[in-house]
Amino acid sequence: SAQEYFDVLAGLSDPEIVRTWLGRDQPDVDEVIEERIRRYRAAVADGSSVPAELREAVRHAAERVPLAIVSGAAGTEIEPVVNAAGLAGCFQAIVCAEDVENGKPAPDGYLRARELVGANIDTRDFLVFEDTEAGVASAKSADMRCFAVLGTLAPARLSRADEIVERIDVPLVQRLFEEA
């Protein structure tokens, strides 16, 4: 069910989701992942999974600071969505599941993003937006500030974040730049 997914699997990489749900010795991990990616790409090909207010916030932030995406999804899932939403030029880096050895909750993805966008920038100067426990744990393990975005999990499950917000929009981004 959707609740089981959010309770157990949300935030993990695709291979880890398959192994957790179907068993570590599942012989068809690659085939299951390929089918999941195919279905996902078909469902989000038009970019509508990225709300207009989020697109505006990303563009606003990208004019001011380097941005990166860190995801447990495969690059073949991320890039079409970013392109369809018209945001491809906004990101200096995209770190996906195949780019790191250890997915979330390990910090590897965020540390790799730091290498790509500014290895000389202190980790505490990075701000991460996450919507899962594994993502929040990953960002905090990388010693980065983390804002949890509601929608996937209940606030109590995101309590390790520095702040919990309802959504990412331009007013939030403006507030963050004023506080910096």
ABEGO torsion letter per residue (X at the ends): XAAAAAAAABGBBAAAAAAAAAEAABAAAAAAAAAAAAAAAAAAAAGAABBAAAAAAAAAAAAABBBBBBBABBAAAAAAAAAAAGAAAABABBBBAAABABBOABAAAAAAAAAAAGAABBAAABBBBBABAAAAAAAAAAGBBBBBBBGABBAAAAAABABBBABBBAAAAAAAAAAX
